Each structure stands twice: as C-alpha cells, then as structure tokens.
Amino acid sequence: MSLNLLLQINPSGPASTLGTANPVSIAIFFLFVLVTLYITYWAAKKTKTGSEFYAAGRNISGFQNGLALAGDYMSAASFLGIAGMVATKGYDGLIYSIGFLVGWPLIMFLVAEPLRNLGKYTFADVVAFRLKQRPIRIAASVGSLLTISFYLIAQMVGAGSLIKTLFGLNYEIAVVVVGVVMTMYVLFGGMLATTWVQIIKAVLLLSGATILVLLALAKFNFSPAELFMSVKTQYGADMLAPGGFITNPLDALSLGLALMLGTAGLPHILMRFYTVPDDKAARKSVFVATGFIGYFYILTFFIGFSALALVGKDAIVSLDKGGNMAALLLAENTGGSAFLGFIASVAFATILAVVAGLTLSGASTISHDLYVHVIKKGVSDEKGEMKVAKRATIFLGILAVALGLLFKGQNVAFMVGLAFSIAASANFPALLMSIIWKGFTTKGAVWCMVTGAVLSLVLIVISPTVWVDILGNSEAIFPLKNPTIVSMTSAFIVGILVSLAKPEKEAAELFESEKLRTYLGHGSEK
Amino acid sequence: MDSAKTHEILQSAEFKKLVKTRWNISLSFTFVMLFVYIGFLLVIAYNKDFLKMPLGDSINLAIVVGLGIIFFSWLITGLYVYWANNYYDSDVHEIKKKL
C-alpha cells in the first residue's frame, strides 16, 4: 500500500513556508488543544461508570455518531495521502479511496444493527455472546490488538514526520506531544471526550477541505471540466484514467477485499456503535458516516487534481516523493500562508483524534475482554474494571510513543494495509458468522480468528510489500502485495470446517433465543 | 422473560419472515455492492481503454464511473435505511407488542 506518510523532504525544494513555524497554524493548533482539553474536563465529570467510559453512556445521537465515525475513519493518511496520490498518480488515487468507502455500506447491511443489539463494549461481546467466553475473548483480543497496534504505528510515525514538516518541530517532541494529549482525552474523558474530539475534527477537516476545493475551483470558474482540461493539457489524458495501480487482477481483488471488509472489522470503528441508544440510531450513524466519508473522498479527488494543475507535479514531488504535501501546497497557493496554517493544524488535529480512538478501543479490549472475561472469568466489579481500563490507557499511550520512536524513519506505510488485512481476516469473518450462522462453534471461531491473523501476518512478511520492498530480497515467496484474498478466505473455510466437524449443541440452542435480541433489540444494553 | 412466550414468538411465521426478509435484503444489497466495486476493479485490470472513453472535452468514463460509485454507495445505504425505517421497524414494533 502506498499511503506513505513518511516524508522525504528536500530542503532545496520550491519556495514554501512549509517546515517553518507558522504562527497561524500554531495558534489554531493550540486553540484546538485547549478546546478539546476543556471538553475532556467537562466529559470527565460525566465519565464515572464503565458504560460512560467505554460507550459515552450510550447517549450519543445517530447523527453525532455518524460524524464521529467519519472523524475516526478520515485519517491524515487519507487526507494528505490520497490527495497526494491523485496529485502524483492521477486517477489511481480515486480507486484507492473508493475501496475505503465501499466498506461502509457493508457495515450497514451486515454488522451495524446486530452489533449494537448484541454487544456491550467491544465486538468480542458479539462473537462470545453464545460461545465460550475465555477462548473467544483471548482470540478476539489478539485480532483486535494486532489491528490496533499496526494502525497505531502507522499513525504515530506519520504524525511525527508530518508535524516535523508542518511546524518545523522535532520528530521526537511531536510524537510525545501527540501521545500525551491523546492519552489525556481517553484517560479522563473516555468515550464522551473522544467522541467530541472526533466530531470537532470531522467538522474542521470537512470544512477546511471544502474551502480548499472552493478556492481552487474558483481559479477554474467553478467548473470541474475546466480543471480536468487543465490537467489534461499539462499532463496528458492518461492522468485522468486508471494507470499502473492495478495490473494484476488478483492483487486488485485482494486489496479490494481488504479495504472493503477490513472496515467492517476495525475494532475502533465497531466500538462506536455502542455509543448510540439503539439499533435505529446505529443505522442512522452509518448512513451519516457514509455520506460524509464519500463527500470527503470527492474533495480529496479535487484537491489532488487542483494541486496538480495549480502547483505542478514537479513542485509537489520535489518537496515529498509520495506527494503528501500536495494538499498543503495547494492551500498555500490558493489561500496564502494563513490558510496553509489552518489546513496544517487541521491535519495535526486529525492525527490526534484518530490515535485517541485507537487507544480507547485498545484499552477496552485489555480491560473488558482480557481482564474481566479472561482473568476475572466474567466476575468483576466496575471499580476494578475501570482501574484496569485507565491503566491500560496509560500503557497504550506510552506504547504508542515508544512505537513511534522505535519506527522512526522506517517504511511503515504497509502497516495500514496489514491492519486492514487482519481486520478483514481475523475479526470480520468471526463476527459475521457469529451473527448469521447457527452452527458456528467456539472452536470454529477461535480457529477462524487465529487462521486469519496468522496468515495475514505471515503472508505479508513473505509478500512483495515486505520481502522485496523492505527486506530487499529479489523475489517474493508469496506473489500478492496484499494477502487478504487468501487469509480471509482461509479464515472462513477453517471456521466453517472446524464448526461442522464438532457441533456445539449449547451454542446452537442459544442462537435461537439470541434472535430476539439480534432482530428486535429485546434485552439489548441500554 | 417468559420462555413459552419467547418460544412462541421465535416460532411464529411473522418473526421468521422478519428475519428472512432482513437477510434477503441485506445480502442482496451486499452482493450488489461487491459486484459494483469488484466489477470496477476487474474492468480496470482487464480493460483500461474502455474507461478512457471521453465524455466531453476533458471528462472521461473513468471519472464518471468512479464518482458514480461513491454516489451509488450513498444511494444503496440510504435505500436500506429507508426500508428499515419504514418497513422493518414497524414489523419489529408489532412483534414486540406481544412480548
């Protein structure tokens, strides 16, 4: 995957104020941190119980949750990375972003409502609903924590490099600042603060990107056709059509499946469905999220092409090989350094919000799945659970900073793809089968999750993405760049075969009574 | 909860139809979405020239199809919400009255 947020800055690049301390961006960023910390302070007073910490008391409205989901999903990698891909590779960037979007309708059709009705705080609640708690919780935690960790590494390393470029701040300091601020959100404000950070960030990002597109389109008399014309005359018609991104159909299919179904297996996204009062609100939040995310990808498409037409490919590439600075250069080109400062601080806020969501979801896996259901065997008082959740938050905050420092300068772009692959292979198949298949058993689920996680990990290491590009071998052992088509299919097959081999009578019986809850919301967590 | 009552509802034709319709719709919508997106990827993989077909001076089929898929995602998601809000929920409401 080429969402490479590792910037190779060329100091002799074109004249730009990028990389110097921009007073506007520093001011806006401080304002953002102040406001969000105030919200955290407000949220802290309302965050006492488990349901408040993990699920904001289930009081978030469908619309708010939709915005927060969009906030969780629209990372700096999508904003800068996809705009940059369009600005350097043209149309191919759009193919990528469409993959990220089409997972959302599937979340709606397959998991959103049953998830809300069956679960409490984590997606493992659903898988373990009628199966044996301990083995399921352990296996699901492995899948969750792997997904979260790889996603987190990619975000932290991206954050460090990005902030260094945007603000001229030292990489290490940037990573520590991100780690400390996001830990405060989660630790004190729990899900309520995290949700509002996501909402503010989503509104900032969507409005900032909209203004950017309007400013750029104004130079083309607000006519997209004129913009495309300018791209076509400068770079040729091929820039506006699919290029080299997809050549091997199997590779394309595998990546497509990872993006599409991985979205429905991301623990921090799934967790958000517990913040709304019922399945109807869960449904609404997916619709709202799909709308905003789709709109956002249309914006990044126009940002990329506008940057290409107005800033120029050479200028973009000379500053960063992956084109990640395209959106920022366009902001400077169309709105001057003050607007650049605004967009830069929005990108920073974006990273903060995403890592906060990931950390909260990791902490809930550790405290709710592992501590309560594995160590305490389901018997734990709320006080004890909250204590562990808070400790887990601090632990994950430190871990995130440590990983950010450890992986400095490493090529971690593939980790986003790996996170999606594990989510699609380990988390999604088990979640789906536990919802729809009566014959699914504990053993089947455990083997399904283990197969998906292990195959994703092993296959990506021996794939061209790591084996050739990172380890420098001349030929990959596994031919596909993304393993999902093999790892996810195997996870499904193993899950089905193991379940069929030895039916679990109890689980099948419980499936019937579970239906009242799945379809009617009868007995769901309030 | 009264288990005889629960059993009766679970066995009722009404409830069975509710569950069946729900998955008929969900799974068909899922396959349509998969078909559209995977179809798009396969057309790109096998026949890029088709997508290069110009539509007007600067816009081509690829741009229209690409943005079209985003609109389609909205449409199909909205359609599901419309169905669920107007049909599914009222059926659920009817069955729940008996609980």
Interface residues (C-beta under 8 A of the other chain):
Chain A: Y91 L94 I95 I98 G99 L101 V102 W104 P105 L106 M108 F109 L110 E113 P224 A225 E226 F228 M229 V231 K232 A237 D238 L240 A241 P242 G243 F245 I246 T247 N248 P249 A252 L253 G256 M260 K280 R283 K284 V286 F287 T290 G291 G294 Y297 I298 F301 I436 E512 S513 K515 L516 Y519 L520 G521 H522 G523
Chain B: M1 T6 I9 L10 F15 L18 V19 R22 W23 I25 S26 L27 F29 T30 M33 L34 V36 Y37 I38 F40 L41 L42 I44 A45 Y46 K48 L51 K52 P54 G56 D57 S58 I59 N60 A62 I63 G66 L67 I69 I70 F71 S73 W74 I76 T77 G78 Y80 V81 A84 N85 D89 V92 I95 K96 L99
